[in-house]
Amino acid sequence: MSHLRGTEWQFSNQQWEAVTNIHQHLLVSAGAGTGKTSTVGAKVAYVLRKKLAAPSEILLLAFARDAMKEMRKRISALANE
């Protein structure tokens, strides 16, 4: 799904590894504004496009409603490209 790199979201090599690595658990830890939400959203879109899981099999947790709304918006944008 390398075409995600052509979207408005630009991923570093480390972010792209987090998006495409499906063989182990990863912890995404970084400061504010570094792309954590975009990376997690791209990971969900990657898993869905590769048919590695159904939407009903994915659980995302957020600490605030605004954060969840933003995550839904980003995943929808990536999934519809």
HUWO-V548564 format. One record per backbone hydrogen bond with DSSP energy under -1.0 kcal/mol. NH is the residue of the N-H (numbers start at 1). CO is the residue of the C=O. If there is no record, write none. Layout:
BEGIN
nh: (NH;NH)
co: (CO;CO)
END
This chain:
BEGIN
nh: (4;5;6;7;16;17;18;19;20;21;34;39;40;41;42;43;44;45;46;47;48;49;50;51;52;57;58;68;69;70;71;72;73;74;75;76;77;78;79;80;81)
co: (1;2;3;4;12;13;14;15;16;17;31;35;36;37;38;39;40;41;42;43;44;45;46;48;47;54;55;64;65;66;67;68;69;70;71;72;73;74;75;76;78)
END
